[in-house]
Amino acid sequence: MSLAKSPADAPTICDRYHDSDLIFTGSAENAWVTLVDTRRSPIHKRSEKSKRVRFLVREWFKGQRHDTVEIWMTPSDCSLKIEANQMYLIYARANKENGRIESNACMGTAPAGTATADLTYLNAALRGPGLATQISGTAGSEGLNVQAKSGIDIRYAITDGAGRFIFNGLTPGDWDLSVAGGSPKSVHLTPDSCVVEDLPH
């Protein structure tokens, strides 16, 4: 069973959420560094070793909560350096074949300081069942006010420098998206799902 993915797979936050058995932030008790597998020689491959790293949990997002978790960090095509006493966002899966919990950078594990977008989504998902949701897309240019409306629930987001907008933690159901003054576009959001919709501009 291989848990490694190529960076080209570019999983979305929804993919990372659904594919993981455990998601949490925690500080590492020991260090570990990915040695990216170049597949050049058996000697090189022998240096690609998994290592067990214990994490002291800070915040729990998915799975059965524990105060400490031992994760087997596995080699992958995505580089990652684990430093002792630093905080990380961990996406992990239970490998039933060898009875251990495994993670790597291609699964989304990263220093917490570089995972702001994922943490915003995960914190929104904690608000209730089915709220691991996201509607994102582009609306043309920077600084536009995008509205998401469902009944009396109205949310707003401002587009970034690339014209992108994101809504996290929306209640599942039908939403109307629009740029201020523009025609609405209907979006159906199922529980724990992500939808990408580009708005006309």
C-alpha positions in Angstrom: 0.0 0.0 0.0 1.6 3.3 -1.1 0.6 6.5 0.5 2.9 8.7 -1.6 1.6 11.0 -4.2 3.3 13.2 -6.8 3.1 17.0 -6.4 1.4 17.0 -9.8 -1.6 15.4 -8.3 -2.3 18.7 -6.5 -5.1 17.4 -4.2 -7.7 20.0 -3.0 -8.4 20.7 0.7 -11.5 18.6 0.3 -9.4 15.7 -1.1 -7.0 16.0 1.9 -9.8 16.1 4.3 -11.7 13.1 2.9 -8.5 11.0 2.3 -7.2 11.4 5.8 -8.1 9.3 8.9 -6.5 11.8 11.3 -6.0 15.5 11.0 -4.5 17.6 13.8 -1.9 20.2 14.6 0.9 19.2 16.9 4.6 19.8 17.8 7.2 17.2 17.0 9.3 15.6 19.7 12.1 14.7 17.3 13.3 15.6 13.8 13.0 14.0 10.4 13.8 15.0 6.8 12.3 13.6 3.6 14.9 12.2 1.2 13.1 12.6 -2.1 13.3 9.3 -4.1 15.0 10.0 -7.4 14.8 6.3 -8.4 18.4 6.5 -9.6 19.9 3.6 -7.8 19.2 0.9 -5.2 21.8 2.6 -3.0 19.8 5.8 -3.1 16.6 4.0 -2.4 18.0 2.3 0.7 18.4 5.8 2.3 14.6 6.3 1.9 13.6 5.2 5.3 10.4 5.8 7.3 10.8 7.2 10.8 8.4 7.3 13.7 7.8 10.8 15.0 5.8 11.5 18.1 3.6 14.6 18.1 2.1 16.5 21.0 -1.4 17.3 19.8 -2.5 20.9 20.0 -5.8 21.0 18.0 -7.8 18.0 16.6 -9.8 18.2 13.4 -10.6 14.6 12.4 -10.5 11.1 13.9 -10.4 9.9 17.5 -8.6 12.5 19.6 -5.4 11.7 21.5 -3.0 13.9 23.4 0.0 12.4 21.6 0.2 10.5 18.3 3.0 8.5 16.8 3.2 9.0 13.1 5.4 7.1 10.7 6.7 9.8 8.3 7.2 8.1 4.9 9.3 9.1 1.9 7.4 10.8 -1.0 8.0 13.0 -4.0 7.3 16.1 -1.8 10.1 17.3 0.4 9.4 17.9 4.1 11.6 18.7 7.1 10.3 18.0 10.6 12.0 19.9 13.3 11.7 19.2 17.0 9.4 21.5 19.0 7.9 23.0 15.8 4.2 23.0 15.1 2.9 21.1 12.1 -0.5 20.4 10.4 -0.7 16.6 10.1 -2.8 14.7 7.6 -2.4 11.0 8.3 -3.9 7.6 7.3 -4.1 4.3 9.0 -2.1 1.7 7.1 -4.0 -1.5 8.0 -1.3 -3.7 6.3 1.4 -2.8 8.8 -0.7 -1.5 11.7 0.7 2.0 11.8 -0.4 5.6 11.1 1.5 7.2 8.2 1.9 10.6 6.7 4.1 12.6 4.3 4.2 16.0 2.6 2.3 14.9 -0.5 -0.7 14.1 1.7 -0.7 17.7 2.9 1.4 17.6 6.0 3.2 20.9 6.4 4.5 23.4 8.9 1.5 25.0 10.5 2.8 28.5 9.7 2.5 27.7 6.0 -0.9 26.1 6.2 -3.2 29.1 6.9 -5.7 28.3 4.1 -6.1 24.7 5.2 -6.5 25.7 8.9 -9.2 28.3 8.0 -11.1 25.5 6.2 -10.5 23.0 9.0 -11.6 25.4 11.8 -14.8 26.1 9.8 -15.5 22.4 9.5 -15.4 22.1 13.3 -18.5 24.2 13.7 -20.8 21.3 12.9 -21.5 18.1 11.0 -21.3 18.4 7.2 -19.6 21.8 7.4 -16.3 20.7 5.8 -17.4 22.7 2.8 -15.9 25.2 0.4 -17.0 27.3 -2.5 -14.2 28.9 -4.4 -13.5 30.4 -7.8 -12.6 33.5 -9.7 -14.5 36.7 -10.3 -12.2 38.6 -12.6 -10.1 41.0 -10.7 -8.8 42.0 -7.2 -11.0 43.7 -4.6 -14.4 42.6 -5.8 -17.1 41.9 -3.3 -18.6 38.4 -3.8 -21.8 37.5 -2.1 -23.0 34.0 -1.2 -26.7 33.9 -0.2 -28.9 31.0 1.0 -32.2 32.1 2.5 -31.4 34.6 5.2 -27.8 33.5 5.4 -25.5 35.9 3.6 -21.7 35.7 3.4 -19.2 38.0 1.7 -15.7 37.5 0.4 -13.3 39.9 -1.2 -11.3 38.7 -4.2 -7.5 38.5 -3.9 -4.8 39.7 -6.2 -5.6 36.9 -8.7 -9.4 37.5 -8.6 -10.0 34.5 -6.4 -12.6 34.1 -3.7 -13.2 31.4 -1.0 -16.1 30.6 1.3 -15.5 28.0 4.0 -17.9 26.2 6.3 -21.1 27.0 4.4 -24.2 25.1 5.3 -25.0 22.4 2.7 -27.8 23.4 0.4 -28.5 25.8 -2.5 -26.5 29.1 -2.6 -26.6 32.0 -5.0 -23.2 33.5 -5.8 -22.8 37.0 -7.3 -20.5 39.9 -7.6 -22.0 43.1 -6.2 -24.5 44.3 -8.8 -24.2 41.2 -11.0 -26.5 38.3 -11.8 -26.5 35.4 -9.3 -25.2 32.0 -10.2 -26.8 29.0 -8.4 -24.6 26.4 -6.7 -25.7 23.3 -4.9 -23.4 22.3 -2.0 -23.6 18.8 -0.5 -22.3 18.0 3.0 -18.5 18.0 3.3 -17.9 19.0 -0.3 -15.9 21.5 -2.3 -17.3 23.4 -5.3 -15.4 25.6 -7.8 -17.5 28.2 -9.7 -16.1 31.0 -11.8 -18.4 34.1 -11.9 -18.9 36.1 -15.1 -17.2 39.4 -15.2 
